[in-house]
Amino acid sequence: MKKRGYRYALWLGQWLFFCAILSCNSQSVEGVYGGLGVRFSAMGGGSLQRDDMAVYLRKDGTFTDELDEEDWKTAVKGKYVVKGNEVILTYNNNKKSDTYERTSKGHLKSGSTILMRLEMNGNLPALGYKTSGGTSTGGGLSGTPYIGTFSQNFIRFDGKGSFSREHQGTVLITGDNIGGGTNNKDESGGTYTYKDGVLQLKYSNGQTEKHSFFFSKSRERIAVIDGRIYVEEKEKSTPKEAAQKPDESEKLPSVAELLNKVKEVHGGRAIDAIRDVKVVSQARGMVLLNLNDYQKPRSLAHVRVAGKLAFVQYREGNEGWQWMQGKKSPMEQARIQESEANRYAGISGLHTTRLAELKKGTLEVAPNGDYELRYLVQGKPLKLLVDKKYRITGEEIPSQGKVTKVAYKNFKEVAGVLFPFTEIHTSDAEETEIKITDYFINTLTEKEWEESAVVTSP
């Protein structure tokens, strides 16, 4: 009797173990997924842009990726099927299909993009979220004033039913004999309720709003509000940190003095000896190759994804073209202007043929005691960040009508010039780390600039 009982217990234990495995492998995929990706933008000259991605998979095999619509709970934008470890989304009228791989943590993955599985019920954490964006028009060769906007939106929950919202906006106007801008800040708050993916806000003035809302509980905290990705708001500076100011008695060097020291630290005459630079780097599973001519306004960039050529962009003077998915099209003038402005950024800006433009800028001391040099190139505002050792630690450059913040790290000497081997680009609250593997100085041949050699290269 004891033996039979033992066998039954052993059999039951094995059965429960296999059931657990089957349950794990057959975990349902329905739910909401969201994350940030990158995409090539024809409007942005073929450059990489932030891509807010969110999708709601239902039990009946339908889905929607338009979570900003009022009918998101019922609207059908397509159907999905699960095949093994893959989830395949097919849009209505077979316009397109997307294939995702299920990860061990229950997320969806496509290439380097991961859509996190999100919650649509439960208590909201006591946390703040933020998102940002911007636009620009004019500037450059058009002669019209440059008008740029940048905004940040915050929403904060106390976890007990109260919320606060904040909007910060900046408008910058520059042009011939024009210079200025405005800043505005709006704050509001009230109470909230949350159920089944619906966030209801009731403001202190009686106004009410309803939004689709989903959030993560993992280490990487994000929220999806009406299809827009919000990231966790980092803690604000403490009063002690805010009180740390540079020594005002310290003499501020002239712009020329600062730039001369920066150039000396980064290589001096070795920078002026540069004719061309080829840079090989990696980011988000992509391999990037950039060719830059230091003697004339010419640049070439191409991107490979999974070993295949995905995008090419060439610019010379006021003309350029881009190649994407087998199609060639003219490069937009706005992108050409940004490309020219970027020749005056970083190490390239220290070259003797461009340094005079930087010397027209204005110099300030940052709160941490470092230097900030602001200057204009073709109406585009740029900022160079320099530490007390006169090394370039970062900059702000124009990109796709917005401002991209770049931080430089891991400096190494190549051909007598001090280059960064790590770049961290931040735009629209999205951070991308670029690992540079090689710099090649003065090695380019004319054949490498030819269109046929680039587009048909293996």
N, C-alpha and C positions, 0 to 999 in steps of 0.2 A: 504493500500500500504506500509506504514511504517512497519506494522507487518510482512508482507510477506518478505520485505527486511531484516528485523531483523532475521527471521527464516533462510533465505538463507545464511546470513552472518554467523550465528551460525553453520549451516550445513557445510558450506565451511571451517570454522575454525576447526571443528571436523575432517573433511575429511583430511585436510592438516596435522593435528596432527597424525592421524593414519598412513598416508603415511610416515611421518617422522619416526615413530616407525618401520614400515615395512622395510623402507630403511635401518635403523640402524641394524635391525636383519638380513637382507639379504645382508649385506656388502660383497662385493666380497673378496675372499681370495687370488686372484692372486697377485704375487709380490715376493720380496726377503725377507727372514727371516734369521737371524743369531744370534749366541750367543755362549758362552762357556759352555760346560758340563764336566762331569767327567765320566770315564769308567774304568772298571777293565781290567788290562793288563796282559795276560799270560806271555808275554815277560818280563814284569817288576815284575814278581813274584806275580801277582795277585793284585798288589797295584793299587791305584787310579791314573789315568793320565788325563792330560788336553785333552779335546776333542773339536776341532774346528768344529762347526756345522753351515752349511749354506745350504739353499735350495731355488731354484727358482721355484715357482708354476705358470704355464701358464694358460691362459683363456681356452685353449682346454682340460684341465684336465691332462696334462702331466707335468713332473717335471724333474729337474736334481739337483744333489747335488755335482756335480764336476765343480765348478765355476772357477777352475784353467785351464780348457781346453779351447782351442781357439773357439770351437764350442758350448760353453755353452748356447748360445741363442737358438739353435735348437736341441741339443743332448737330447735324451729321455732316462732317466734311470728308468722310471716307470710312473704310473698313480696315481692320487689321487681322492678321492670323499669326499664330505661334507655331513655328516649325523648329523643333528641337530647342536650341538655345537662342534662336533668333525670333525677333518680333518684326514683322513686315507690315508697314503702313502703306495702303494704296488709296490715293485721293480720288474724289469723285471724278467721273469721266476719264479715269486713268491718266490724269494730267501728269502725275509723277508718283514715285514710290520711295519710301525711306526704309532702310533696314538697320535695325539696332541689335546689338548683342546684350544679353542679360548678364550682369556681373554677379559675383558671389554675394554682394551686399544688396541685391535686388534693384540696382539701378540699370539704366539703359545706356549703352555706349555705341558711338559711331565714330570711328577714327579716333581723334584726340578729344572729342566732345563727350561729356558725360552728363546725362540728365538724371538728376537725383529723384528718388521716389519721395514724394511729399505727403504730408498729413493734410486731411481735410476735415478733421474733427479733433476735439480735445481742447485743453486749456492753452491759451497762447502764452509763451514764455515772457517773462519780464525782460524785454529786449528792445533795442532800437534798430531800424533798418533804413538804408538809404539807397538812392539811385541818382544818376546825374546824366546830363546831356547838353548839347549845344549846337548852334548853327552859325553860318557866316555868309556874307555877300560882299561883293565889291572888292576894292583893293587892287593892287598889282597894276598891270599894264592898262586896265580899263580907265584909270584916272578917276574913278568914282571912289568916294570914301569907303573904307573898310568898316563894316558893321558886324560885330561878333556878339553872340549871346552865349551865356553859360548858366546853367541852373542846377540846383541840387534840391531833392525832395527827401524829407525825413518823416518817418512815422515811428512813434515810440509807444510801447505798451507797458503798463505796470504789472500785468499778470493778474490784476484784481478787478478789471472792468473799466479802467480809465485809460485814455490815450491822449497823445498830443501830436500835432503835425507842424512841420516847419518847411517853408519854401524860401530858398535863397536864389536871387537872380542877379546877373551882372550883364550890362550892355556896354561894349567898348566901341568907340568911334574914333577912327584915325584917318587922316588924309592931308592934302596940302592945306596948310594953315588951319587945320582942324585937329583937335585933340581933346579927349574927354571921355566921360562914361558915367553910368549911373549904377547904383546898387539898391536892391530892395530886399526886404525880409518880411515875411508874413508868418504869423504864428496863430494856432488855434488848438482847440481841444474839446474833450467831452467824454462820453461813455461809449462802450461798444458791447456787442454781443456777437457770438461766433458759433455757427453750426452748419454742417454739411457743405463746407467750402464757401459759405456766404458770410461776409463781414459787414455788419450793420453799424454805422457810426451815427451817433447823435451828438451834435455840437452843443456847446453851452448856449448858443443863440437860438436853439430849437431846430436848426437845419438838420436834415437827415440824408445819409448817403448809403448806397449799397454797392459792395464790390465783391468780385470773386477773390478768394484769398487762400493760399496754401503755404505751408511752411515746413522746414526740415527740423528734425531733432538730433541730427548727427553733429559731429564736431564742426563741420562747415555749415554755418547757419545762413540760410537764404530764405527768401519769401517770394512768392509770385503774386503780384497784385494786378488784376485785370490783364494778365499776360506779360507784365513787365517784371524783370528780375530785380529784386532788391537784395543787397548784401548787408551783412551785419555791420552796424555802425561801430567804429572803434571808439574807445573811451576818449573823452575830451581831455585836453591837457589839464593837469592839476594846477591849482593856484601857485604852487611852488615852481612848477615848470614854466608857467606863464610869466612869472616874475623874473626869470633869468633873461637878462638883456645884455647886449654887448657893452663894452666899456666906451661910453660916449666921448671920453677924453682921448681915445685913440684916434690918431690922425687917419682920415680916409684917403687912400691913394687916389691919384687921378686915374681916369679910365685908361689912358695910355700907359701909365706906370703898371697898373694891374695886368693889362694884356701882355706887356713885354715880359713880366715875370712868369705869367701863365705859359707863354710860348716857350720860354727858356726851360721851365720844368718839364714840358712835354716833348722837348727835342730841339728847339731853336732852329738852327739852319737845316737840320735834318728834315724838318717839316717843309721848308721851302724847296728841298730837293725832290719832293714827291711829285711825280708826273701823273701817276694813276694808282688806284688801290682796288684790289679785288678782295671781297670779304665773304667768307663762307660761314654760315650760322644755322642754328636749328631752333625751332619754336613750335610747340604744340604738335609735334610729330611731323612737321614740315621742314624741308631743307631749303634755305634761302641763299641765293647767290646775288651779290651786288657788285657792280662795276662802276667806279666813279673816276671821271677824268678831272684832275685838279687844274689843268691848264685851260680847258674850255668847257662851256656848259653842256656837258654830255653825261648821261647816266643810263645804266641798263640794270634791270632787276628781273629775276625769274624765280619761280617757286615750284618745288616738286612735292607731290603728295603721294605717298606709297611708291616712290620711285618713278612716278610718271610726271612729265611736265604739265603743269596745270595753268600757269599764268606767266606772261612775259610783258614787260613794259620798257619802252625805249623813249628817251627824250634827248633832243639836241636843239639848243637855242629855244625858239618859240614854237617848235613843232615837236610832235611825238605821236606814238601809236601804242596800242596794247593788243595782246593776243590772248584769247581765253576760249577754251573749248573749241579750238579749231577755227575761230573767227577773229579777224583783225579789224580794229576800229580806231578812229582818231582819238588821241588823248585830249581830254577836256582842258581848256585854257586855265581854269581854276586849279587843276592838278599840276599843270606846267608851272604856274606861278609858285605853288607850294614847293615844287621840286627845286626851283631856282633859289627860293628862300632857304631851303635846307642845306644848300651848298655853303651857307654862311654859319652853319651850326657845328658844334663839336670841334674836332681836330681840323677839319676842312676850313673852318672859319678863321683859324690862326695862320693860314697860308698868306704869304705876303701880298698876293693879288686880291685878297678879300679883307684883310685886317683893318683897312681904313674905314670900312663901313661899321665895324664893331666899335671903333673909337669914337663914333658919333653918338654912342649910347649914353645912358645915365646910370650911375652907380649908386647902390644902396647897401646898407648892412642888414643882413637878415637877423631875425630874432635869436638865432643860435650863434651869431657872431661871424658867420661866413659872408661872402659877397654875392650880390645879385646884380648882374648887368643886363639892363633892358635896352633893346634896340629894334629898329624897324628895317625890313628888307622888302622892297616893293609893296609897302603897305601892310606887310604881315608882321605882327609883333613876335619877337623871340626873347627868351631869357636864358642867360648863362649863369650857372651856379658854380662858385669857386670856393674851396675851403682855405683855411689859413696857411696851408702848405702850397697854395697856388695850383692845386690840381682841380680839373673840371670834375665835379661830382654829379652834375645833372644839368638838365636844360628843359625848356618848354618850347616846343616847335609846332608849327601849323600842320594839321593832317586832316584831310577830308572835311575842311571847313570848321574844324574844331581844334582844340588844343590838346596835344599829347605831352604828358610829363615823362621825362626819361631820367632814370637814375643809373649812374655808371659805377661799376665795381670791378674788382679783380684786374688791376692794371699790370701789364707786362710790356717789356720793351721789344719792339720789332723794327729793325733797320734804323736804330737810334731814336725812334719815336715811341713815346709812352701811350699805348692804346688800352682801352677797356676791353675785357673779354667777357663781361656780363653786362647786359642792358636790361633794365626793367621798365617796360612801357606801361603807363597807366592812362586810360581814356574811358570816359563814361563809367567810372568806378570798376572797370575791368582791367586786371593786371596781367601782363604777358611777359614772361621771362625769355630773353633771347640769349642763347649760349653761342658765343663766337668760337669757332674751331680754328680758323686760319685767317691771317692777313697776308696778302701777297703785294709787295710794293714794286712798282715800275716793271711789271712783267707782262703787261697786256700787249697784244698785237692787234693790228687792224682787223684781222680775220675774226677775232673774238667779238668785235663790235658788229659784224655783218649780220643782217637779219636772217639769212638762210642758215648760217651756222648755229644760230641760237634756237630757232623754232624747230629745226630738224635734228637737234642734238639728242642722243639717246638718253 
